[in-house]
Amino acid sequence: MPDDLLMPGQRIARGVSRLLRSHDFACLEEVVPKPGLRVDVMGLGPKGEIWVVECKSSRVDYTSDRKWQGYLEWCDRFFWAVPPDFPTEILPLEEGPGAGLILADGYGGEIVRMAPDTPLAGARRKAMTLKFARMAALRHHGLRDPGL
């Protein structure tokens, strides 16, 4: 999609997905792990690890959404992704189990702080991997057969 049609958060999500792809992760945007939660970017790594990235384009975007703590139970690592000029001091990087930090734009990104590893329980990992696979397959099918 052309840059001028993307919202700022969508541009950051695209850069994050490119970054994670360079680390051999498959990515999906706007994943719903459970009703009421929508993850901006979820990455599935080559060893089955699941990373969740919450993209915030501005201070207002960050302060208007406080659901991020609900994402922690659905991933092995949680990251904030923000543009380079974002005031990172307002992010709760040390709170709870902690979070990683990615600086990103529409073309790529950089992990500036690795998130702590908090491994998912086996049953949760299996459920999320299955959800990820089904969502990817259904989206692919929708592209191949949009009238269905």
Biotite code that builds the C-alpha atoms (Angstrom):
import biotite.structure as struc

atoms = struc.array([
    struc.Atom([0.000, 0.000, 0.000], chain_id="A", res_id=1, res_name="MET", atom_name="CA", element="C"),
    struc.Atom([1.349, 3.482, -0.841], chain_id="A", res_id=2, res_name="PRO", atom_name="CA", element="C"),
    struc.Atom([2.735, 5.468, 2.099], chain_id="A", res_id=3, res_name="ASP", atom_name="CA", element="C"),
    struc.Atom([0.233, 8.299, 1.646], chain_id="A", res_id=4, res_name="ASP", atom_name="CA", element="C"),
    struc.Atom([-2.639, 5.875, 2.317], chain_id="A", res_id=5, res_name="LEU", atom_name="CA", element="C"),
    struc.Atom([-1.164, 4.494, 5.551], chain_id="A", res_id=6, res_name="LEU", atom_name="CA", element="C"),
    struc.Atom([-1.837, 5.878, 9.011], chain_id="A", res_id=7, res_name="MET", atom_name="CA", element="C"),
    struc.Atom([1.311, 6.648, 11.094], chain_id="A", res_id=8, res_name="PRO", atom_name="CA", element="C"),
    struc.Atom([0.875, 3.507, 13.221], chain_id="A", res_id=9, res_name="GLY", atom_name="CA", element="C"),
    struc.Atom([0.513, 1.386, 10.084], chain_id="A", res_id=10, res_name="GLN", atom_name="CA", element="C"),
    struc.Atom([3.801, 2.747, 8.740], chain_id="A", res_id=11, res_name="ARG", atom_name="CA", element="C"),
    struc.Atom([5.521, 1.825, 12.013], chain_id="A", res_id=12, res_name="ILE", atom_name="CA", element="C"),
    struc.Atom([3.961, -1.666, 11.893], chain_id="A", res_id=13, res_name="ALA", atom_name="CA", element="C"),
    struc.Atom([5.306, -2.132, 8.360], chain_id="A", res_id=14, res_name="ARG", atom_name="CA", element="C"),
    struc.Atom([8.806, -1.140, 9.491], chain_id="A", res_id=15, res_name="GLY", atom_name="CA", element="C"),
    struc.Atom([8.554, -3.472, 12.494], chain_id="A", res_id=16, res_name="VAL", atom_name="CA", element="C"),
    struc.Atom([7.441, -6.345, 10.251], chain_id="A", res_id=17, res_name="SER", atom_name="CA", element="C"),
    struc.Atom([10.419, -5.733, 7.964], chain_id="A", res_id=18, res_name="ARG", atom_name="CA", element="C"),
    struc.Atom([12.751, -5.702, 10.969], chain_id="A", res_id=19, res_name="LEU", atom_name="CA", element="C"),
    struc.Atom([11.325, -8.928, 12.394], chain_id="A", res_id=20, res_name="LEU", atom_name="CA", element="C"),
    struc.Atom([11.433, -10.572, 8.967], chain_id="A", res_id=21, res_name="ARG", atom_name="CA", element="C"),
    struc.Atom([15.177, -9.818, 8.874], chain_id="A", res_id=22, res_name="SER", atom_name="CA", element="C"),
    struc.Atom([15.394, -11.884, 12.103], chain_id="A", res_id=23, res_name="HIS", atom_name="CA", element="C"),
    struc.Atom([13.557, -14.786, 10.380], chain_id="A", res_id=24, res_name="ASP", atom_name="CA", element="C"),
    struc.Atom([10.167, -14.074, 11.981], chain_id="A", res_id=25, res_name="PHE", atom_name="CA", element="C"),
    struc.Atom([6.873, -14.401, 10.132], chain_id="A", res_id=26, res_name="ALA", atom_name="CA", element="C"),
    struc.Atom([4.607, -11.466, 11.012], chain_id="A", res_id=27, res_name="CYS", atom_name="CA", element="C"),
    struc.Atom([0.925, -10.679, 11.104], chain_id="A", res_id=28, res_name="LEU", atom_name="CA", element="C"),
    struc.Atom([-0.623, -7.326, 11.891], chain_id="A", res_id=29, res_name="GLU", atom_name="CA", element="C"),
    struc.Atom([-3.781, -6.802, 13.933], chain_id="A", res_id=30, res_name="GLU", atom_name="CA", element="C"),
    struc.Atom([-3.974, -10.186, 15.642], chain_id="A", res_id=31, res_name="VAL", atom_name="CA", element="C"),
    struc.Atom([-6.746, -10.723, 18.204], chain_id="A", res_id=32, res_name="VAL", atom_name="CA", element="C"),
    struc.Atom([-5.460, -13.114, 20.901], chain_id="A", res_id=33, res_name="PRO", atom_name="CA", element="C"),
    struc.Atom([-8.779, -12.828, 22.752], chain_id="A", res_id=34, res_name="LYS", atom_name="CA", element="C"),
    struc.Atom([-11.863, -10.620, 22.421], chain_id="A", res_id=35, res_name="PRO", atom_name="CA", element="C"),
    struc.Atom([-11.095, -7.033, 23.396], chain_id="A", res_id=36, res_name="GLY", atom_name="CA", element="C"),
    struc.Atom([-7.368, -7.209, 22.580], chain_id="A", res_id=37, res_name="LEU", atom_name="CA", element="C"),
    struc.Atom([-5.826, -6.402, 19.204], chain_id="A", res_id=38, res_name="ARG", atom_name="CA", element="C"),
    struc.Atom([-2.071, -6.770, 18.853], chain_id="A", res_id=39, res_name="VAL", atom_name="CA", element="C"),
    struc.Atom([-0.455, -4.422, 16.331], chain_id="A", res_id=40, res_name="ASP", atom_name="CA", element="C"),
    struc.Atom([2.237, -6.893, 15.200], chain_id="A", res_id=41, res_name="VAL", atom_name="CA", element="C"),
    struc.Atom([2.749, -10.509, 16.202], chain_id="A", res_id=42, res_name="MET", atom_name="CA", element="C"),
    struc.Atom([5.877, -12.322, 15.101], chain_id="A", res_id=43, res_name="GLY", atom_name="CA", element="C"),
    struc.Atom([6.387, -16.084, 15.043], chain_id="A", res_id=44, res_name="LEU", atom_name="CA", element="C"),
    struc.Atom([10.045, -17.040, 15.165], chain_id="A", res_id=45, res_name="GLY", atom_name="CA", element="C"),
    struc.Atom([11.870, -20.016, 13.677], chain_id="A", res_id=46, res_name="PRO", atom_name="CA", element="C"),
    struc.Atom([11.873, -21.845, 17.031], chain_id="A", res_id=47, res_name="LYS", atom_name="CA", element="C"),
    struc.Atom([8.205, -21.117, 17.729], chain_id="A", res_id=48, res_name="GLY", atom_name="CA", element="C"),
    struc.Atom([8.837, -18.033, 19.856], chain_id="A", res_id=49, res_name="GLU", atom_name="CA", element="C"),
    struc.Atom([6.076, -15.422, 19.831], chain_id="A", res_id=50, res_name="ILE", atom_name="CA", element="C"),
    struc.Atom([6.836, -11.724, 20.011], chain_id="A", res_id=51, res_name="TRP", atom_name="CA", element="C"),
    struc.Atom([4.198, -9.005, 20.329], chain_id="A", res_id=52, res_name="VAL", atom_name="CA", element="C"),
    struc.Atom([4.895, -5.427, 19.288], chain_id="A", res_id=53, res_name="VAL", atom_name="CA", element="C"),
    struc.Atom([2.665, -2.505, 20.240], chain_id="A", res_id=54, res_name="GLU", atom_name="CA", element="C"),
    struc.Atom([3.164, 0.420, 17.824], chain_id="A", res_id=55, res_name="CYS", atom_name="CA", element="C"),
    struc.Atom([2.710, 3.965, 19.079], chain_id="A", res_id=56, res_name="LYS", atom_name="CA", element="C"),
    struc.Atom([3.098, 6.877, 16.699], chain_id="A", res_id=57, res_name="SER", atom_name="CA", element="C"),
    struc.Atom([2.834, 9.739, 19.200], chain_id="A", res_id=58, res_name="SER", atom_name="CA", element="C"),
    struc.Atom([2.427, 10.648, 22.866], chain_id="A", res_id=59, res_name="ARG", atom_name="CA", element="C"),
    struc.Atom([-1.342, 11.040, 22.338], chain_id="A", res_id=60, res_name="VAL", atom_name="CA", element="C"),
    struc.Atom([-1.534, 7.606, 20.716], chain_id="A", res_id=61, res_name="ASP", atom_name="CA", element="C"),
    struc.Atom([0.274, 6.099, 23.721], chain_id="A", res_id=62, res_name="TYR", atom_name="CA", element="C"),
    struc.Atom([-1.760, 7.864, 26.418], chain_id="A", res_id=63, res_name="THR", atom_name="CA", element="C"),
    struc.Atom([-5.091, 6.966, 24.796], chain_id="A", res_id=64, res_name="SER", atom_name="CA", element="C"),
    struc.Atom([-4.516, 3.186, 25.006], chain_id="A", res_id=65, res_name="ASP", atom_name="CA", element="C"),
    struc.Atom([-3.801, 1.313, 28.244], chain_id="A", res_id=66, res_name="ARG", atom_name="CA", element="C"),
    struc.Atom([-4.545, -2.273, 27.170], chain_id="A", res_id=67, res_name="LYS", atom_name="CA", element="C"),
    struc.Atom([-0.895, -3.197, 26.635], chain_id="A", res_id=68, res_name="TRP", atom_name="CA", element="C"),
    struc.Atom([-0.536, -5.141, 29.901], chain_id="A", res_id=69, res_name="GLN", atom_name="CA", element="C"),
    struc.Atom([-3.161, -7.569, 28.615], chain_id="A", res_id=70, res_name="GLY", atom_name="CA", element="C"),
    struc.Atom([-0.805, -8.506, 25.774], chain_id="A", res_id=71, res_name="TYR", atom_name="CA", element="C"),
    struc.Atom([1.942, -9.819, 28.064], chain_id="A", res_id=72, res_name="LEU", atom_name="CA", element="C"),
    struc.Atom([0.244, -13.161, 28.699], chain_id="A", res_id=73, res_name="GLU", atom_name="CA", element="C"),
    struc.Atom([0.139, -13.902, 24.934], chain_id="A", res_id=74, res_name="TRP", atom_name="CA", element="C"),
    struc.Atom([3.827, -13.669, 24.049], chain_id="A", res_id=75, res_name="CYS", atom_name="CA", element="C"),
    struc.Atom([7.365, -14.638, 24.984], chain_id="A", res_id=76, res_name="ASP", atom_name="CA", element="C"),
    struc.Atom([8.628, -11.084, 24.471], chain_id="A", res_id=77, res_name="ARG", atom_name="CA", element="C"),
    struc.Atom([6.783, -7.751, 24.378], chain_id="A", res_id=78, res_name="PHE", atom_name="CA", element="C"),
    struc.Atom([8.094, -4.641, 22.606], chain_id="A", res_id=79, res_name="PHE", atom_name="CA", element="C"),
    struc.Atom([7.077, -1.048, 22.134], chain_id="A", res_id=80, res_name="TRP", atom_name="CA", element="C"),
    struc.Atom([7.730, 0.293, 18.642], chain_id="A", res_id=81, res_name="ALA", atom_name="CA", element="C"),
    struc.Atom([7.887, 4.052, 18.236], chain_id="A", res_id=82, res_name="VAL", atom_name="CA", element="C"),
    struc.Atom([9.293, 6.544, 15.736], chain_id="A", res_id=83, res_name="PRO", atom_name="CA", element="C"),
    struc.Atom([12.791, 7.913, 16.401], chain_id="A", res_id=84, res_name="PRO", atom_name="CA", element="C"),
    struc.Atom([11.462, 11.263, 17.711], chain_id="A", res_id=85, res_name="ASP", atom_name="CA", element="C"),
    struc.Atom([9.082, 9.646, 20.260], chain_id="A", res_id=86, res_name="PHE", atom_name="CA", element="C"),
    struc.Atom([9.617, 10.616, 23.950], chain_id="A", res_id=87, res_name="PRO", atom_name="CA", element="C"),
    struc.Atom([10.656, 7.099, 25.077], chain_id="A", res_id=88, res_name="THR", atom_name="CA", element="C"),
    struc.Atom([10.942, 8.195, 28.712], chain_id="A", res_id=89, res_name="GLU", atom_name="CA", element="C"),
    struc.Atom([7.143, 7.944, 29.004], chain_id="A", res_id=90, res_name="ILE", atom_name="CA", element="C"),
    struc.Atom([7.117, 4.229, 28.116], chain_id="A", res_id=91, res_name="LEU", atom_name="CA", element="C"),
    struc.Atom([6.918, 1.727, 31.001], chain_id="A", res_id=92, res_name="PRO", atom_name="CA", element="C"),
    struc.Atom([9.991, -0.249, 29.937], chain_id="A", res_id=93, res_name="LEU", atom_name="CA", element="C"),
    struc.Atom([10.818, -1.510, 33.427], chain_id="A", res_id=94, res_name="GLU", atom_name="CA", element="C"),
    struc.Atom([7.269, -2.104, 34.690], chain_id="A", res_id=95, res_name="GLU", atom_name="CA", element="C"),
    struc.Atom([6.212, -5.693, 35.456], chain_id="A", res_id=96, res_name="GLY", atom_name="CA", element="C"),
    struc.Atom([8.218, -8.194, 33.472], chain_id="A", res_id=97, res_name="PRO", atom_name="CA", element="C"),
    struc.Atom([9.560, -5.348, 31.353], chain_id="A", res_id=98, res_name="GLY", atom_name="CA", element="C"),
    struc.Atom([9.395, -4.523, 27.685], chain_id="A", res_id=99, res_name="ALA", atom_name="CA", element="C"),
    struc.Atom([11.720, -4.108, 24.764], chain_id="A", res_id=100, res_name="GLY", atom_name="CA", element="C"),
    struc.Atom([12.022, -1.043, 22.567], chain_id="A", res_id=101, res_name="LEU", atom_name="CA", element="C"),
    struc.Atom([12.106, -0.798, 18.792], chain_id="A", res_id=102, res_name="ILE", atom_name="CA", element="C"),
    struc.Atom([12.652, 2.448, 16.892], chain_id="A", res_id=103, res_name="LEU", atom_name="CA", element="C"),
    struc.Atom([10.912, 2.179, 13.532], chain_id="A", res_id=104, res_name="ALA", atom_name="CA", element="C"),
    struc.Atom([9.620, 4.050, 10.543], chain_id="A", res_id=105, res_name="ASP", atom_name="CA", element="C"),
    struc.Atom([7.822, 2.841, 7.434], chain_id="A", res_id=106, res_name="GLY", atom_name="CA", element="C"),
    struc.Atom([10.916, 1.227, 5.971], chain_id="A", res_id=107, res_name="TYR", atom_name="CA", element="C"),
    struc.Atom([12.531, -0.663, 8.833], chain_id="A", res_id=108, res_name="GLY", atom_name="CA", element="C"),
    struc.Atom([13.508, -0.559, 12.446], chain_id="A", res_id=109, res_name="GLY", atom_name="CA", element="C"),
    struc.Atom([16.097, -1.328, 15.085], chain_id="A", res_id=110, res_name="GLU", atom_name="CA", element="C"),
    struc.Atom([15.828, -3.152, 18.388], chain_id="A", res_id=111, res_name="ILE", atom_name="CA", element="C"),
    struc.Atom([17.398, -0.733, 20.870], chain_id="A", res_id=112, res_name="VAL", atom_name="CA", element="C"),
    struc.Atom([16.353, -2.677, 23.977], chain_id="A", res_id=113, res_name="ARG", atom_name="CA", element="C"),
    struc.Atom([15.719, -6.422, 23.894], chain_id="A", res_id=114, res_name="MET", atom_name="CA", element="C"),
    struc.Atom([12.614, -7.499, 25.767], chain_id="A", res_id=115, res_name="ALA", atom_name="CA", element="C"),
    struc.Atom([13.061, -9.992, 28.593], chain_id="A", res_id=116, res_name="PRO", atom_name="CA", element="C"),
    struc.Atom([12.176, -13.573, 27.727], chain_id="A", res_id=117, res_name="ASP", atom_name="CA", element="C"),
    struc.Atom([9.047, -14.739, 29.563], chain_id="A", res_id=118, res_name="THR", atom_name="CA", element="C"),
    struc.Atom([8.282, -18.131, 27.969], chain_id="A", res_id=119, res_name="PRO", atom_name="CA", element="C"),
    struc.Atom([4.673, -19.042, 27.318], chain_id="A", res_id=120, res_name="LEU", atom_name="CA", element="C"),
    struc.Atom([3.194, -22.205, 28.790], chain_id="A", res_id=121, res_name="ALA", atom_name="CA", element="C"),
    struc.Atom([3.051, -25.027, 26.255], chain_id="A", res_id=122, res_name="GLY", atom_name="CA", element="C"),
    struc.Atom([-0.748, -25.013, 25.900], chain_id="A", res_id=123, res_name="ALA", atom_name="CA", element="C"),
    struc.Atom([-0.843, -21.236, 25.366], chain_id="A", res_id=124, res_name="ARG", atom_name="CA", element="C"),
    struc.Atom([1.999, -21.435, 22.810], chain_id="A", res_id=125, res_name="ARG", atom_name="CA", element="C"),
    struc.Atom([0.156, -24.166, 20.895], chain_id="A", res_id=126, res_name="LYS", atom_name="CA", element="C"),
    struc.Atom([-3.094, -22.172, 20.904], chain_id="A", res_id=127, res_name="ALA", atom_name="CA", element="C"),
    struc.Atom([-1.367, -18.971, 19.724], chain_id="A", res_id=128, res_name="MET", atom_name="CA", element="C"),
    struc.Atom([0.620, -20.789, 17.036], chain_id="A", res_id=129, res_name="THR", atom_name="CA", element="C"),
    struc.Atom([-2.577, -22.382, 15.732], chain_id="A", res_id=130, res_name="LEU", atom_name="CA", element="C"),
    struc.Atom([-4.370, -19.008, 15.794], chain_id="A", res_id=131, res_name="LYS", atom_name="CA", element="C"),
    struc.Atom([-1.440, -17.411, 13.953], chain_id="A", res_id=132, res_name="PHE", atom_name="CA", element="C"),
    struc.Atom([-1.385, -20.153, 11.288], chain_id="A", res_id=133, res_name="ALA", atom_name="CA", element="C"),
    struc.Atom([-5.145, -20.049, 10.710], chain_id="A", res_id=134, res_name="ARG", atom_name="CA", element="C"),
    struc.Atom([-5.192, -16.269, 10.502], chain_id="A", res_id=135, res_name="MET", atom_name="CA", element="C"),
    struc.Atom([-2.324, -16.262, 7.997], chain_id="A", res_id=136, res_name="ALA", atom_name="CA", element="C"),
    struc.Atom([-3.988, -18.950, 5.872], chain_id="A", res_id=137, res_name="ALA", atom_name="CA", element="C"),
    struc.Atom([-7.383, -17.213, 5.930], chain_id="A", res_id=138, res_name="LEU", atom_name="CA", element="C"),
    struc.Atom([-5.821, -13.883, 4.948], chain_id="A", res_id=139, res_name="ARG", atom_name="CA", element="C"),
    struc.Atom([-3.919, -15.580, 2.131], chain_id="A", res_id=140, res_name="HIS", atom_name="CA", element="C"),
    struc.Atom([-7.115, -17.257, 0.936], chain_id="A", res_id=141, res_name="HIS", atom_name="CA", element="C"),
    struc.Atom([-8.871, -13.876, 1.042], chain_id="A", res_id=142, res_name="GLY", atom_name="CA", element="C"),
    struc.Atom([-6.217, -12.426, -1.262], chain_id="A", res_id=143, res_name="LEU", atom_name="CA", element="C"),
    struc.Atom([-6.466, -15.361, -3.677], chain_id="A", res_id=144, res_name="ARG", atom_name="CA", element="C"),
    struc.Atom([-10.263, -15.435, -3.695], chain_id="A", res_id=145, res_name="ASP", atom_name="CA", element="C"),
    struc.Atom([-11.591, -12.053, -2.506], chain_id="A", res_id=146, res_name="PRO", atom_name="CA", element="C"),
    struc.Atom([-15.189, -12.831, -3.466], chain_id="A", res_id=147, res_name="GLY", atom_name="CA", element="C"),
    struc.Atom([-15.496, -15.743, -1.059], chain_id="A", res_id=148, res_name="LEU", atom_name="CA", element="C"),
])
